[in-house]
Amino acid sequence: MNDIRRSVLWVIFGFCMVMLWDKWQVANGHKALFFPSAEIAQVQNAPAPVSGVPQPAVIATGEQALSNVENNVQKVVSREKIEITTNVLKLTFDPLGGSLVRAELLVHKDINHPGTNVVLLDDSAQRVYEAQSGLISKDPGTEYPTHKTLFKSNGVTGFKDGENKITLRFESPEMNSVQLIKSYEIDKNSYDITVRQDVLNKGEKEVSPLLYVQLLRDGNKPEGESSFYSTFTGPAVFTEAKKYQKIDFKDIDKDKLSFEKQSNEGYVAMVQHYFVSAWIFPNNLSREYFARKVDANLYSAGMIGQLDKIAAKTKSTLTAHLYVGPQEEKTLEAIYPGLELVKDYGWLTILAKPLYWLVDKLHDFIGNWGWSIVALVVLLKIAFFWLNAQAYKSMAKMKAINPKIMEMRERLKDNPQQIQTEMMRIYREEKVNPMGGCLPIVIQIPVFIALYWVLLSTVEMRNAPWLGWIHDLAAPDPYFILPFVMTGTSLLQTWLNPTPPDPIQAKMMWIMPLAFSVMFFFFPSGLVLYWLTNNILSISQQWLINKRLGVLNK
């Protein structure tokens, strides 16, 4: 009777975990797996924002920044956008504001639209995602050039033969004796754009403008997000004091923001799975971070920098960096220490970073990400060989005494208390610890969860082939071969494990791997390969131990 109750409780617990997981998926913006309801359509044809500069803000000096730049919608101005193509990016700049309004990543293919490239920044009817900058004044009523001012470019449209770097310059009209000149220094082989902002005071009086940079984005999830795992999409701020701080769009809606607002170092980013855009100010510059809702489904996150006072007929220069590209850990770390944290491993970062370093070194040696994953799992299995051996020995002993326990349960089926007493006696006589097979495995769980996040977050897996039919380790297996084989190995593992005495529990032991394996049909191939390799090595070690102890057929 006690075993039946225990089994029922396990079933209820499992059902509750599945439902909680489903609710968690919904909370992260995915469709419900069970009982899906009609969704409210997102705003797709989002209008241009009325204002993209934050509400009144306090700079580190304690002075009040100007409220919204412009409250009136600007008149539509006829203008021709400028396209510049590098080896890795196709960039589109808009003279209105001198803003970067589109960035196509030429070496990263769009999994959802075969034959096309990933478009990160965009200004279309379907998406809004731009990098903007401008000036604001502390004095109410005083206007300076902003991202809504029409700039004039220097006419640069591409690289000439032999050129590796070019500078696209935008000059604003003079407004209240202040002119802003933006110079984008574009490297032919880099995702990092140096943006020099020259603020010229052409008047007779001293001025103290504030320079802002921001990333404007709609709140929609990237197309093709999986329903079986969730990744973060939204703004993030990094400061030395509080390190990496994510900002959820829902928290912006509710005005529940807890990130550090003022600092002298750091960056602001807009993060999504595999890719990121980020504005980086130089260190030792007083700045305020902000995140706000601009329109129905538009959000901005950025920084307001405190410039030095600019004397009459002089200028002030601020050089920032704008990164638009993949979350390549080594590249990001080289640009700014801490920028690599946008590749977020969560609370397991301390384990995940060494694992990424190891798989990256293996790739440098092997040259194939698929075989690097296999090699990494092999190394981990070697590292945990002794722990696994202890666990499998304990399981083998449990399997060996299983017939004796089954006979005893049948003999004493009307006396549950006597069953428990006899079971403990058998464990003592046979020197078997029922928990001996669990504890060594529990110790390894954080390592394998960290490895899971490494493989899920590593952009290098995108479009990376393994062998045969696997052409993209970041996409599901097109023929479901790996998931089917993995399901088979999971069932084989169940057969090798000791059979629970209770019939219901025994059935659950066979049902659970089948239910769990369903998710792997939609997981990236790299993750399935990792689990499959781990299963095969575990089965090999467990089979050898079972054979040595003579319990294979018990």
C-alpha positions as a printed NumPy array, in Angstrom:
array([[  0.   ,   0.   ,   0.   ],
       [  2.816,   2.399,   0.908],
       [  4.491,   1.705,  -2.425],
       [  1.267,   2.48 ,  -4.303],
       [  0.915,   5.768,  -2.457],
       [  4.526,   6.566,  -3.176],
       [  4.036,   5.837,  -6.861],
       [  0.914,   8.006,  -7.023],
       [  2.816,  10.854,  -5.351],
       [  5.634,  10.478,  -7.86 ],
       [  3.145,  10.669, -10.751],
       [  1.518,  13.783,  -9.242],
       [  4.915,  15.337,  -8.66 ],
       [  5.976,  14.624, -12.245],
       [  2.73 ,  16.066, -13.609],
       [  3.154,  19.212, -11.501],
       [  6.721,  19.654, -12.759],
       [  5.545,  19.371, -16.372],
       [  2.775,  21.932, -15.799],
       [  5.162,  24.302, -14.009],
       [  7.575,  23.983, -16.915],
       [  4.748,  24.766, -19.333],
       [  3.784,  27.873, -17.342],
       [  7.43 ,  28.922, -17.266],
       [  7.547,  28.66 , -21.055],
       [  4.456,  30.881, -21.318],
       [  6.   ,  33.391, -18.922],
       [  9.033,  33.577, -21.218],
       [  6.903,  34.454, -24.221],
       [  6.492,  30.998, -25.773],
       [  3.286,  29.252, -26.731],
       [  1.749,  26.957, -24.144],
       [  2.382,  23.278, -24.851],
       [ -0.899,  22.36 , -23.131],
       [ -4.221,  24.186, -23.599],
       [ -2.866,  26.982, -25.786],
       [ -5.031,  30.097, -25.889],
       [ -5.398,  32.727, -28.534],
       [ -2.547,  35.204, -28.444],
       [ -2.793,  38.94 , -28.75 ],
       [ -1.007,  40.013, -31.898],
       [  2.181,  41.991, -31.368],
       [  2.541,  45.45 , -32.904],
       [  4.391,  44.837, -36.135],
       [  3.997,  48.047, -38.097],
       [  5.475,  50.074, -35.29 ],
       [  5.553,  53.81 , -35.958],
       [  8.685,  55.844, -35.497],
       [  9.049,  56.772, -31.837],
       [  7.935,  60.167, -30.721],
       [ 11.028,  60.375, -28.569],
       [ 13.975,  58.107, -28.01 ],
       [ 15.747,  59.935, -25.208],
       [ 15.048,  59.025, -21.601],
       [ 12.753,  60.823, -19.246],
       [ 14.359,  63.385, -16.89 ],
       [ 17.538,  61.82 , -15.605],
       [ 20.092,  62.63 , -12.974],
       [ 23.714,  62.568, -14.12 ],
       [ 26.461,  61.781, -11.622],
       [ 27.039,  65.539, -11.198],
       [ 23.526,  65.799,  -9.752],
       [ 22.255,  68.109, -12.504],
       [ 18.939,  67.529, -14.208],
       [ 19.018,  66.328, -17.803],
       [ 16.552,  67.58 , -20.314],
       [ 13.291,  65.693, -20.658],
       [ 12.204,  64.222, -23.986],
       [ 14.058,  65.559, -27.023],
       [ 11.051,  66.271, -29.209],
       [  7.41 ,  65.807, -28.398],
       [  6.185,  66.437, -31.913],
       [  6.422,  63.911, -34.721],
       [  8.977,  65.068, -37.273],
       [  7.954,  65.877, -40.793],
       [  8.881,  63.114, -43.262],
       [ 12.056,  64.099, -45.086],
       [ 13.098,  62.642, -48.424],
       [ 16.53 ,  61.071, -48.018],
       [ 18.663,  58.31 , -49.47 ],
       [ 20.089,  55.711, -47.118],
       [ 23.747,  54.702, -47.356],
       [ 24.841,  51.077, -47.666],
       [ 28.367,  49.897, -46.887],
       [ 29.411,  46.257, -47.28 ],
       [ 32.378,  44.72 , -45.477],
       [ 33.57 ,  41.119, -45.396],
       [ 31.294,  40.378, -42.443],
       [ 28.564,  43.04 , -42.441],
       [ 26.213,  44.841, -44.762],
       [ 25.402,  48.119, -42.999],
       [ 22.678,  50.637, -43.751],
       [ 22.878,  54.186, -42.365],
       [ 20.074,  56.739, -42.333],
       [ 21.014,  60.431, -42.74 ],
       [ 18.069,  61.171, -40.433],
       [ 20.002,  61.139, -37.187],
       [ 23.076,  59.569, -38.799],
       [ 21.839,  56.288, -37.292],
       [ 22.726,  52.684, -38.079],
       [ 19.34 ,  51.223, -39.024],
       [ 20.204,  47.852, -40.55 ],
       [ 22.982,  45.299, -40.096],
       [ 23.083,  42.073, -42.093],
       [ 25.582,  39.443, -40.896],
       [ 27.111,  38.039, -44.068],
       [ 28.729,  34.931, -42.56 ],
       [ 25.75 ,  33.826, -40.464],
       [ 22.894,  32.173, -42.321],
       [ 19.287,  32.536, -41.211],
       [ 18.063,  29.12 , -40.104],
       [ 14.428,  30.183, -40.508],
       [ 14.883,  31.433, -44.083],
       [ 17.331,  29.229, -46.035],
       [ 19.514,  31.115, -48.464],
       [ 19.411,  34.383, -46.536],
       [ 21.677,  35.933, -43.929],
       [ 20.871,  36.886, -40.356],
       [ 19.622,  40.471, -40.114],
       [ 20.294,  41.822, -36.632],
       [ 19.504,  45.535, -36.822],
       [ 16.523,  46.368, -39.003],
       [ 14.1  ,  49.15 , -39.873],
       [ 11.182,  47.525, -41.651],
       [  7.47 ,  46.924, -41.32 ],
       [  8.199,  43.697, -39.43 ],
       [ 10.976,  44.803, -37.054],
       [ 12.502,  47.891, -35.481],
       [ 16.039,  47.641, -34.126],
       [ 18.425,  50.603, -34.507],
       [ 21.561,  52.145, -32.999],
       [ 21.127,  55.883, -32.389],
       [ 22.943,  58.796, -30.754],
       [ 22.622,  62.543, -30.284],
       [ 22.851,  65.499, -27.916],
       [ 20.503,  66.874, -25.281],
       [ 20.696,  70.027, -23.225],
       [ 20.282,  70.562, -19.514],
       [ 18.49 ,  73.823, -20.234],
       [ 14.757,  73.477, -20.974],
       [ 13.853,  74.753, -24.417],
       [ 17.363,  74.456, -25.839],
       [ 17.592,  71.968, -28.708],
       [ 20.709,  70.276, -30.019],
       [ 21.185,  67.757, -32.867],
       [ 19.53 ,  64.415, -32.033],
       [ 18.739,  61.148, -33.79 ],
       [ 15.806,  62.972, -35.408],
       [ 17.959,  65.675, -37.   ],
       [ 18.794,  65.409, -40.717],
       [ 22.56 ,  65.002, -41.155],
       [ 24.716,  65.371, -44.251],
       [ 27.201,  62.613, -45.123],
       [ 30.66 ,  62.842, -46.649],
       [ 29.6  ,  60.601, -49.535],
       [ 31.593,  57.477, -48.621],
       [ 29.75 ,  54.385, -49.892],
       [ 32.319,  51.602, -49.849],
       [ 35.904,  50.388, -49.778],
       [ 38.372,  51.175, -52.51 ],
       [ 40.991,  48.675, -53.661],
       [ 43.51 ,  48.05 , -50.914],
       [ 41.463,  49.785, -48.208],
       [ 40.769,  47.925, -44.96 ],
       [ 39.198,  50.836, -43.102],
       [ 36.938,  53.673, -44.15 ],
       [ 35.282,  56.555, -42.297],
       [ 31.673,  57.507, -42.947],
       [ 31.025,  60.976, -41.551],
       [ 27.71 ,  62.681, -40.808],
       [ 27.507,  66.413, -40.078],
       [ 24.469,  67.996, -38.428],
       [ 23.246,  71.527, -39.022],
       [ 24.182,  74.054, -36.368],
       [ 21.536,  74.227, -33.621],
       [ 21.847,  76.818, -30.855],
       [ 25.502,  77.287, -31.853],
       [ 26.226,  73.554, -31.487],
       [ 27.086,  71.12 , -34.266],
       [ 27.478,  67.341, -33.968],
       [ 29.767,  65.371, -36.301],
       [ 29.546,  61.563, -36.19 ],
       [ 32.383,  59.582, -37.751],
       [ 31.922,  55.823, -38.153],
       [ 35.278,  54.1  , -38.607],
       [ 34.443,  50.771, -40.253],
       [ 36.931,  47.899, -40.392],
       [ 36.54 ,  45.535, -43.326],
       [ 36.89 ,  42.419, -41.152],
       [ 35.37 ,  43.465, -37.818],
       [ 31.982,  43.704, -36.128],
       [ 33.344,  46.49 , -33.924],
       [ 32.674,  49.997, -35.245],
       [ 34.523,  52.968, -33.737],
       [ 32.17 ,  55.955, -33.498],
       [ 33.794,  59.332, -32.945],
       [ 31.427,  62.109, -31.88 ],
       [ 32.763,  65.659, -32.249],
       [ 30.689,  68.33 , -30.524],
       [ 31.547,  71.792, -31.87 ],
       [ 30.668,  74.975, -30.031],
       [ 30.441,  77.667, -32.708],
       [ 28.94 ,  80.27 , -30.398],
       [ 30.404,  82.882, -28.125],
       [ 29.355,  81.241, -24.851],
       [ 30.371,  78.093, -23.038],
       [ 28.036,  75.096, -23.471],
       [ 27.609,  71.816, -21.582],
       [ 25.592,  69.367, -23.712],
       [ 24.961,  65.739, -22.772],
       [ 25.711,  63.021, -25.328],
       [ 23.451,  59.975, -25.431],
       [ 23.697,  56.651, -27.247],
       [ 20.889,  54.116, -27.346],
       [ 19.641,  50.9  , -28.864],
       [ 16.014,  51.041, -29.96 ],
       [ 14.205,  47.728, -30.357],
       [ 10.735,  46.239, -30.529],
       [  9.774,  43.79 , -27.791],
       [  9.184,  40.779, -30.049],
       [ 11.119,  37.571, -29.583],
       [ 13.496,  36.619, -32.431],
       [ 11.851,  34.482, -35.071],
       [ 12.229,  30.735, -34.645],
       [ 12.686,  30.66 , -30.855],
       [ 12.326,  27.103, -29.537],
       [  9.336,  26.098, -27.397],
       [ 11.47 ,  23.584, -25.497],
       [ 14.126,  25.905, -24.109],
       [ 14.143,  29.621, -23.374],
       [ 16.844,  32.209, -24.039],
       [ 16.945,  35.837, -22.945],
       [ 15.994,  38.698, -25.255],
       [ 16.272,  42.277, -24.02 ],
       [ 18.577,  45.014, -22.72 ],
       [ 21.545,  44.463, -20.433],
       [ 23.874,  46.765, -18.518],
       [ 27.395,  46.101, -17.294],
       [ 29.197,  48.07 , -14.577],
       [ 32.196,  47.166, -12.454],
       [ 30.142,  47.455,  -9.267],
       [ 27.242,  45.148, -10.192],
       [ 28.66 ,  43.405, -13.247],
       [ 26.183,  41.963, -15.783],
       [ 22.564,  43.002, -15.224],
       [ 19.737,  41.834, -17.494],
       [ 16.61 ,  43.957, -17.929],
       [ 13.376,  42.234, -18.893],
       [ 10.95 ,  44.043, -21.186],
       [  8.182,  43.193, -18.721],
       [ 10.078,  44.981, -15.937],
       [ 10.307,  48.075, -18.147],
       [  6.537,  47.886, -18.71 ],
       [  5.958,  47.738, -14.946],
       [  8.652,  50.351, -14.202],
       [ 10.389,  47.864, -11.907],
       [ 14.01 ,  48.492, -12.835],
       [ 16.791,  47.557, -10.452],
       [ 19.995,  47.912, -12.5  ],
       [ 22.748,  50.362, -11.536],
       [ 21.868,  53.745, -13.039],
       [ 25.149,  55.658, -12.69 ],
       [ 28.741,  54.655, -13.252],
       [ 32.061,  55.702, -14.758],
       [ 32.558,  52.534, -16.792],
       [ 30.72 ,  49.733, -18.577],
       [ 28.408,  49.291, -21.535],
       [ 24.773,  48.891, -22.537],
       [ 23.673,  46.042, -24.799],
       [ 20.655,  44.554, -26.515],
       [ 20.892,  40.771, -26.265],
       [ 19.255,  37.865, -28.042],
       [ 20.181,  34.228, -28.647],
       [ 23.616,  34.057, -30.326],
       [ 23.802,  37.783, -31.247],
       [ 24.217,  41.16 , -29.556],
       [ 24.561,  44.873, -30.17 ],
       [ 26.339,  47.071, -27.633],
       [ 27.377,  50.69 , -27.096],
       [ 30.631,  51.079, -25.146],
       [ 31.752,  54.407, -23.678],
       [ 35.379,  54.933, -22.608],
       [ 36.108,  54.328, -18.93 ],
       [ 36.294,  57.24 , -16.48 ],
       [ 33.446,  59.001, -18.265],
       [ 30.53 ,  59.858, -16.018],
       [ 27.391,  58.332, -17.515],
       [ 23.842,  57.367, -16.622],
       [ 22.219,  54.178, -17.862],
       [ 18.573,  54.135, -18.823],
       [ 15.94 ,  51.725, -20.117],
       [ 12.466,  52.888, -21.018],
       [  9.383,  52.193, -23.063],
       [  9.14 ,  54.484, -26.073],
       [  5.924,  53.324, -27.715],
       [  3.387,  50.483, -27.685],
       [  6.01 ,  47.823, -28.446],
       [  9.23 ,  49.815, -28.652],
       [ 11.933,  49.967, -26.005],
       [ 15.204,  51.835, -25.734],
       [ 18.265,  51.249, -23.581],
       [ 21.319,  53.442, -23.536],
       [ 23.703,  55.786, -21.799],
       [ 23.865,  59.552, -21.279],
       [ 27.448,  60.784, -21.067],
       [ 28.539,  63.91 , -19.205],
       [ 30.861,  65.897, -21.507],
       [ 33.308,  68.481, -20.262],
       [ 32.275,  72.088, -20.645],
       [ 33.008,  73.278, -24.173],
       [ 34.44 ,  76.773, -24.433],
       [ 33.442,  79.117, -27.242],
       [ 34.885,  78.249, -30.676],
       [ 36.239,  74.889, -29.419],
       [ 35.103,  71.296, -29.549],
       [ 34.832,  68.174, -27.384],
       [ 35.38 ,  64.657, -28.727],
       [ 34.003,  61.405, -27.377],
       [ 35.007,  58.118, -28.997],
       [ 32.667,  55.196, -28.4  ],
       [ 32.457,  51.688, -29.791],
       [ 29.413,  50.069, -31.376],
       [ 29.491,  46.282, -31.617],
       [ 26.964,  44.562, -33.875],
       [ 27.477,  40.849, -34.36 ],
       [ 27.686,  37.319, -32.951],
       [ 28.43 ,  36.442, -29.323],
       [ 31.929,  35.15 , -30.016],
       [ 33.402,  34.965, -26.535],
       [ 37.059,  35.628, -27.36 ],
       [ 36.204,  38.497, -29.707],
       [ 33.935,  40.193, -27.18 ],
       [ 36.463,  39.857, -24.369],
       [ 39.147,  41.489, -26.531],
       [ 36.916,  44.493, -27.261],
       [ 35.978,  45.175, -23.633],
       [ 36.549,  43.039, -20.515],
       [ 33.102,  41.923, -19.384],
       [ 31.465,  42.221, -22.808],
       [ 31.725,  38.424, -23.153],
       [ 29.179,  38.13 , -20.327],
       [ 26.377,  38.824, -22.823],
       [ 26.907,  35.145, -23.603],
       [ 25.057,  34.392, -20.399],
       [ 25.641,  31.108, -18.565],
       [ 23.758,  32.281, -15.463],
       [ 24.782,  31.021, -12.035],
       [ 26.932,  28.276, -13.56 ],
       [ 29.335,  30.71 , -15.252],
       [ 32.177,  29.577, -12.968],
       [ 31.891,  26.084, -14.48 ],
       [ 30.721,  27.015, -17.972],
       [ 33.614,  29.309, -18.915],
       [ 36.309,  26.636, -18.348],
       [ 34.178,  24.14 , -20.291],
       [ 33.887,  26.551, -23.212],
       [ 37.643,  27.159, -23.07 ],
       [ 38.236,  23.409, -23.229],
       [ 35.845,  22.713, -26.111],
       [ 37.311,  25.709, -27.993],
       [ 40.843,  24.326, -27.551],
       [ 39.634,  20.925, -28.732],
       [ 38.137,  22.573, -31.801],
       [ 41.45 ,  24.32 , -32.524],
       [ 43.073,  20.878, -32.539],
       [ 40.325,  18.79 , -34.205],
       [ 38.8  ,  21.373, -36.537],
       [ 35.22 ,  20.088, -36.237],
       [ 32.755,  21.245, -33.571],
       [ 30.83 ,  17.954, -33.607],
       [ 33.891,  15.833, -32.88 ],
       [ 35.018,  18.463, -30.349],
       [ 31.778,  17.866, -28.43 ],
       [ 32.387,  14.115, -28.523],
       [ 35.981,  14.593, -27.315],
       [ 34.845,  16.914, -24.503],
       [ 32.323,  14.374, -23.195],
       [ 35.009,  11.676, -23.337],
       [ 37.344,  13.851, -21.246],
       [ 34.581,  14.546, -18.726],
       [ 33.816,  10.848, -18.485],
       [ 37.478,  10.151, -17.807],
       [ 37.518,  12.872, -15.13 ],
       [ 34.452,  11.348, -13.436],
       [ 35.378,   7.736, -14.119],
       [ 35.855,   6.765, -10.469],
       [ 32.627,   8.463,  -9.318],
       [ 30.662,   6.82 , -12.1  ],
       [ 32.221,   3.467, -11.316],
       [ 31.049,   3.706,  -7.707],
       [ 27.545,   4.607,  -8.845],
       [ 27.346,   1.783, -11.379],
       [ 28.721,  -0.756,  -8.868],
       [ 25.984,   0.252,  -6.467],
       [ 23.367,  -0.068,  -9.213],
       [ 24.775,  -3.46 , -10.215],
       [ 24.536,  -4.719,  -6.63 ],
       [ 20.952,  -3.458,  -6.464],
       [ 20.202,  -5.307,  -9.685],
       [ 21.829,  -8.469,  -8.3  ],
       [ 19.676,  -8.564,  -5.156],
       [ 16.538,  -7.515,  -7.012],
       [ 15.174, -11.123,  -7.387],
       [ 15.564, -11.655,  -3.65 ],
       [ 13.67 ,  -8.424,  -2.897],
       [ 10.931,  -9.282,  -5.397],
       [ 10.45 , -12.704,  -3.797],
       [ 10.336, -11.149,  -0.328],
       [  7.775,  -8.535,  -1.379],
       [  5.551, -11.188,  -2.874],
       [  5.842, -13.324,   0.268],
       [  5.045, -10.426,   2.626],
       [  2.71 ,  -8.431,   0.398],
       [  0.093,  -8.223,   3.148],
       [  2.539,  -6.817,   5.695],
       [  4.024,  -3.491,   4.428],
       [  5.887,  -2.767,   7.665],
       [  7.578,  -6.171,   7.583],
       [  8.558,  -5.518,   3.954],
       [ 10.439,  -2.373,   4.95 ],
       [ 12.184,  -4.152,   7.809],
       [ 13.227,  -7.095,   5.629],
       [ 14.41 ,  -4.779,   2.869],
       [ 16.731,  -2.916,   5.236],
       [ 18.028,  -6.247,   6.545],
       [ 18.846,  -7.418,   2.997],
       [ 20.638,  -4.141,   2.267],
       [ 22.755,  -4.56 ,   5.409],
       [ 23.606,  -8.203,   4.721],
       [ 24.477,  -7.565,   1.08 ],
       [ 26.316,  -4.311,   1.971],
       [ 24.265,  -2.308,  -0.489],
       [ 23.584,   1.421,  -0.152],
       [ 20.349,   2.341,  -2.016],
       [ 21.618,   5.913,  -2.379],
       [ 25.045,   4.825,  -3.582],
       [ 24.014,   5.063,  -7.223],
       [ 22.567,   8.545,  -6.86 ],
       [ 25.091,  10.613,  -4.932],
       [ 28.01 ,  10.308,  -7.414],
       [ 25.665,  11.309, -10.233],
       [ 24.234,  14.274,  -8.273],
       [ 27.763,  15.651,  -7.854],
       [ 28.187,  15.718, -11.643],
       [ 24.855,  17.367, -12.447],
       [ 26.106,  21.008, -12.227],
       [ 28.953,  20.201, -14.635],
       [ 26.652,  18.69 , -17.237],
       [ 24.084,  21.495, -16.869],
       [ 26.906,  24.018, -17.395],
       [ 28.007,  22.119, -20.498],
       [ 24.395,  22.153, -21.722],
       [ 24.368,  25.983, -21.529],
       [ 27.755,  26.214, -23.209],
       [ 26.533,  24.225, -26.19 ],
       [ 23.213,  26.081, -26.288],
       [ 24.907,  29.511, -26.228],
       [ 27.912,  28.991, -28.491],
       [ 27.284,  30.816, -31.76 ],
       [ 30.133,  28.932, -33.445],
       [ 27.812,  25.9  , -33.525],
       [ 25.531,  27.716, -35.984],
       [ 25.936,  26.373, -39.528],
       [ 28.746,  24.129, -38.25 ],
       [ 28.613,  20.629, -39.812],
       [ 29.443,  17.391, -38.047],
       [ 29.2  ,  14.518, -40.503],
       [ 26.845,  13.208, -43.166],
       [ 23.38 ,  14.659, -42.783],
       [ 24.233,  17.045, -39.906],
       [ 25.062,  20.359, -41.575],
       [ 24.154,  22.654, -38.674],
       [ 24.805,  21.728, -35.034],
       [ 22.553,  24.579, -33.888],
       [ 19.529,  23.227, -35.801],
       [ 17.463,  20.09 , -35.077],
       [ 18.43 ,  16.887, -36.846],
       [ 16.516,  17.105, -40.18 ],
       [ 15.904,  13.34 , -40.24 ],
       [ 15.605,  12.819, -36.431],
       [ 18.266,  10.098, -36.547],
       [ 20.19 ,  11.357, -33.51 ],
       [ 17.037,  11.736, -31.341],
       [ 15.863,   8.223, -32.252],
       [ 19.258,   6.717, -31.411],
       [ 19.373,   8.732, -28.179],
       [ 15.925,   7.414, -27.221],
       [ 17.178,   3.879, -27.806],
       [ 20.219,   4.449, -25.598],
       [ 17.985,   5.89 , -22.852],
       [ 15.855,   2.749, -22.907],
       [ 18.978,   0.582, -22.838],
       [ 20.159,   2.461, -19.77 ],
       [ 16.817,   1.778, -18.108],
       [ 17.246,  -1.945, -18.792],
       [ 20.723,  -1.9  , -17.253],
       [ 19.472,  -0.179, -14.088],
       [ 17.885,  -2.176, -11.241],
       [ 14.137,  -2.677, -11.689],
       [ 12.03 ,  -1.037,  -8.961],
       [ 10.125,  -3.638,  -6.907],
       [  6.824,  -1.84 ,  -7.367],
       [  5.19 ,  -2.583, -10.787],
       [  3.92 ,   0.98 , -11.216],
       [  7.341,   2.418, -10.5  ],
       [  8.841,  -0.076, -12.937],
       [  6.492,   1.118, -15.688],
       [  7.3  ,   4.752, -14.887],
       [ 10.994,   3.968, -15.269],
       [ 10.295,   2.968, -18.875],
       [  7.846,   5.79 , -19.63 ],
       [ 10.022,   8.642, -18.303],
       [ 12.922,   8.255, -20.788],
       [ 10.404,   8.095, -23.64 ],
       [  8.662,  11.262, -22.469],
       [ 11.971,  13.019, -21.848],
       [ 13.28 ,  12.05 , -25.278],
       [ 10.413,  13.86 , -27.039],
       [ 12.097,  17.214, -26.324],
       [ 15.298,  16.078, -28.024],
       [ 13.521,  15.884, -31.373],
       [ 13.391,  19.698, -31.259],
       [ 16.756,  20.387, -29.609],
       [ 19.82 ,  21.543, -31.599],
       [ 21.83 ,  18.647, -33.01 ],
       [ 24.872,  19.638, -30.952],
       [ 22.946,  19.18 , -27.709],
       [ 21.545,  15.833, -28.825],
       [ 25.03 ,  14.707, -29.846],
       [ 26.314,  15.652, -26.39 ],
       [ 23.591,  13.637, -24.591],
       [ 23.934,  10.715, -26.998],
       [ 27.711,  10.531, -26.482],
       [ 27.228,  10.736, -22.731],
       [ 24.633,   7.928, -22.869],
       [ 26.843,   5.65 , -24.965],
       [ 29.847,   6.075, -22.665],
       [ 27.668,   5.583, -19.567],
       [ 26.148,   2.413, -21.033],
       [ 29.599,   1.049, -21.901],
       [ 30.92 ,   1.576, -18.386],
       [ 27.749,   0.291, -16.745],
       [ 27.608,  -2.799, -19.   ],
       [ 31.211,  -3.709, -18.18 ],
       [ 30.585,  -3.395, -14.439],
       [ 27.344,  -5.408, -14.661],
       [ 29.114,  -8.104, -16.664],
       [ 31.99 ,  -8.262, -14.165],
       [ 29.496,  -8.69 , -11.308],
       [ 27.392, -11.162, -13.293],
       [ 24.086,  -9.279, -13.181],
       [ 23.378,  -8.613, -16.869],
       [ 20.439, -11.024, -17.051],
       [ 18.958, -10.318, -13.631]])
